[in-house]
Amino acid sequence: MEQQFNSLYIVLVEPSSSQSKIVLNQFSDLGIQHYKLFKTASEALDAIESDPPDLVISALHLPDNTGIELVHEMRNNKITEDVPFMLISTTTLFKELDAIKQAGASAVLPKPFKAKDLKRAVLTTMDWLNPESIELDNVDIETISVLLVDDSKMARRMIRITLEKMGIEKITEAVDGKQAIPIIQSEIFDLIVTDYNMPEVDGHELLKFIRNESNQSSVPVLMVTTEGDQGKLAAIQQDGISAIVDKPFAVAEVKRLIETSLSEL
């Protein structure tokens, strides 16, 4: 395990000396030796573009920007668009957390956090970086066809990359439930991955259409969402969702759920 951490290169963006010291001490405990520390988003972006790291870890509030804007800058740059991003913050505001999750963060850690939490988040990133660790078992990957539905372009991209790393190549995208419905009416899928909060036709409405009106009512539907309302999630479960996964998601968890869903077909 220590050898795996030794191979990682991490960029840490943290303006607070005391907070950066805490994180760097935890790096040391985990055996992470290759890292660079920056206090501003602009300095970090220059470094990330010239030498893309395995992972960027950032605070939410920075002197010249925010962590949300930093990850958006990364996702809009061809060189850095696929670099995993982790937010560390004290914020509990849904609006801020939702924005960072929809931008394709690989993890969100609340302050204060424990070393085991950082370790788990870094391990999740390592799974994402290592395609062999997330290849699907006992599944004929070449025949798998997936519909991916999410109104966030960045979230769709991160999910698509994860699916592709699993070996899935037949992926159709829809920007929301409204666009997905005619696609479902005209094509057959082995798996549908959808967001919950979308304009016009949300994930719950899409699920009810699939289960009650489509010609593929038994297709596995995996919901990847930031929605935290337990009442809404309970209603989705009652209406036949196959599984619900939080954004950002653990790659190993998604792998297990997809394997389970496809093996039941």
BAROVEX-464858 format. One line per 10 residues: number of its first residue (from 0); for each residue x, y, z of C-alpha. Coordinates in steps of 0.1 Angstrom, whole numbers. Example, Ala and Ser with C-alpha at 12.3 -4.5 7.8 and 13.67 -1.06 7.14 Angstrom:
BEGIN
0 = 123,-45,78 ~ 137,-11,71 $
***
This chain:
BEGIN
0 = 0,0,0 ~ 28,24,9 ~ 45,18,-24 ~ 13,27,-42 ~ 10,60,-24 ~ 47,67,-31 ~ 39,67,-68 ~ 13,95,-65 ~ 20,131,-74 ~ -5,155,-57 $
10 = -11,192,-60 ~ -24,208,-28 ~ -41,242,-30 ~ -45,256,5 ~ -39,292,16 ~ -39,284,53 ~ -5,275,67 ~ -20,256,96 ~ -44,236,74 ~ -18,228,48 $
20 = 5,215,77 ~ -23,192,88 ~ -28,178,53 ~ 9,174,47 ~ 14,156,79 ~ -13,132,68 ~ 5,128,34 ~ 36,118,54 ~ 16,92,74 ~ 2,77,42 $
30 = 37,76,25 ~ 28,103,0 ~ 61,120,-8 ~ 56,137,-42 ~ 35,168,-39 ~ 35,206,-45 ~ 18,232,-23 ~ 2,264,-37 ~ -18,291,-19 ~ -36,305,-50 $
40 = -56,290,-78 ~ -36,308,-105 ~ -3,294,-93 ~ -18,259,-91 ~ -34,261,-126 ~ 0,270,-141 ~ 17,241,-124 ~ -11,216,-131 ~ -10,225,-168 ~ 27,222,-172 $
50 = 29,190,-151 ~ -5,173,-146 ~ -7,156,-112 ~ -25,124,-103 ~ -48,144,-80 ~ -56,180,-71 ~ -67,187,-35 ~ -81,222,-29 ~ -98,243,-2 ~ -130,260,-12 $
60 = -120,296,-5 ~ -88,308,-21 ~ -73,343,-22 ~ -79,347,-60 ~ -107,323,-67 ~ -127,294,-53 ~ -123,257,-55 ~ -154,255,-76 ~ -140,279,-102 ~ -107,261,-100 $
70 = -122,227,-110 ~ -142,244,-137 ~ -110,259,-151 ~ -94,224,-150 ~ -124,207,-167 ~ -124,233,-195 ~ -87,228,-203 ~ -78,198,-226 ~ -46,192,-206 ~ -62,191,-172 $
80 = -99,181,-179 ~ -94,145,-167 ~ -73,152,-136 ~ -91,140,-105 ~ -102,168,-81 ~ -109,166,-43 ~ -124,195,-23 ~ -117,200,14 ~ -140,224,31 ~ -161,233,61 $
90 = -191,243,40 ~ -224,226,45 ~ -243,247,20 ~ -260,225,-6 ~ -256,251,-34 ~ -218,252,-29 ~ -214,214,-25 ~ -237,207,-54 ~ -217,229,-77 ~ -184,212,-68 $
100 = -199,177,-71 ~ -216,185,-105 ~ -182,197,-118 ~ -169,162,-115 ~ -151,161,-81 ~ -138,127,-72 ~ -143,134,-35 ~ -155,160,-10 ~ -139,159,25 ~ -154,180,53 $
110 = -131,199,77 ~ -120,186,101 ~ -113,152,87 ~ -94,122,99 ~ -65,105,82 ~ -86,75,74 ~ -110,98,54 ~ -82,112,34 ~ -68,77,28 ~ -102,64,16 $
120 = -106,93,-8 ~ -71,89,-22 ~ -76,52,-26 ~ -108,60,-46 ~ -87,82,-69 ~ -61,54,-73 ~ -89,31,-84 ~ -99,56,-110 ~ -63,60,-122 ~ -59,22,-125 $
130 = -82,7,-152 ~ -72,-28,-143 ~ -87,-24,-108 ~ -121,-15,-121 ~ -125,-38,-150 ~ -159,-56,-148 ~ -158,-93,-139 ~ -180,-119,-155 ~ -196,-94,-179 ~ -194,-95,-217 $
140 = -182,-59,-220 ~ -183,-57,-258 ~ -221,-62,-258 ~ -229,-38,-230 ~ -249,-7,-241 ~ -253,22,-216 ~ -275,53,-217 ~ -260,82,-196 ~ -284,110,-186 ~ -272,141,-168 $
150 = -277,178,-174 ~ -242,186,-162 ~ -217,182,-191 ~ -188,179,-167 ~ -206,152,-146 ~ -214,133,-177 ~ -178,134,-188 ~ -165,121,-155 ~ -190,92,-154 ~ -183,84,-190 $
160 = -146,82,-184 ~ -152,58,-154 ~ -174,36,-176 ~ -148,36,-204 ~ -121,26,-179 ~ -143,-3,-170 ~ -141,-13,-207 ~ -176,-1,-217 ~ -175,15,-251 ~ -212,17,-262 $
170 = -223,48,-244 ~ -251,71,-255 ~ -256,105,-238 ~ -287,126,-231 ~ -286,160,-215 ~ -318,154,-194 ~ -348,131,-190 ~ -368,148,-218 ~ -341,140,-243 ~ -336,105,-229 $
180 = -372,94,-234 ~ -373,92,-272 ~ -338,76,-271 ~ -352,49,-248 ~ -382,44,-271 ~ -359,38,-301 ~ -329,19,-287 ~ -324,-10,-262 ~ -299,-6,-234 ~ -284,-29,-209 $
190 = -280,-2,-183 ~ -292,34,-177 ~ -272,58,-155 ~ -291,90,-146 ~ -289,121,-124 ~ -319,130,-102 ~ -321,168,-104 ~ -326,178,-141 ~ -349,203,-158 ~ -383,195,-173 $
200 = -380,157,-168 ~ -360,148,-137 ~ -345,114,-128 ~ -376,102,-108 ~ -400,110,-137 ~ -376,93,-161 ~ -375,62,-139 ~ -413,61,-138 ~ -414,63,-176 ~ -389,35,-179 $
210 = -407,12,-154 ~ -443,19,-165 ~ -443,31,-202 ~ -412,19,-220 ~ -406,-14,-237 ~ -376,-21,-215 ~ -392,-18,-180 ~ -367,-42,-164 ~ -335,-25,-175 ~ -312,-17,-145 $
220 = -313,20,-137 ~ -284,34,-116 ~ -289,69,-101 ~ -258,90,-95 ~ -269,122,-76 ~ -262,149,-51 ~ -298,148,-38 ~ -299,144,-1 ~ -337,145,6 ~ -344,111,22 $
230 = -381,114,13 ~ -374,119,-24 ~ -348,90,-23 ~ -373,67,-6 ~ -399,74,-33 ~ -373,66,-60 ~ -366,33,-43 ~ -402,24,-41 ~ -406,31,-79 ~ -379,6,-88 $
240 = -345,22,-89 ~ -318,-4,-91 ~ -293,15,-70 ~ -285,51,-58 ~ -250,64,-56 ~ -238,97,-42 ~ -219,122,-63 ~ -189,120,-61 ~ -190,83,-61 ~ -165,56,-52 $
250 = -154,38,-83 ~ -153,4,-66 ~ -189,9,-54 ~ -201,17,-89 ~ -182,-13,-103 ~ -199,-36,-78 ~ -234,-22,-84 ~ -230,-25,-122 ~ -217,-60,-119 ~ -246,-70,-97 $
260 = -272,-53,-119 ~ -259,-68,-151 ~ -256,-103,-136 ~ -293,-103,-128 ~ -303,-98,-164 $
***
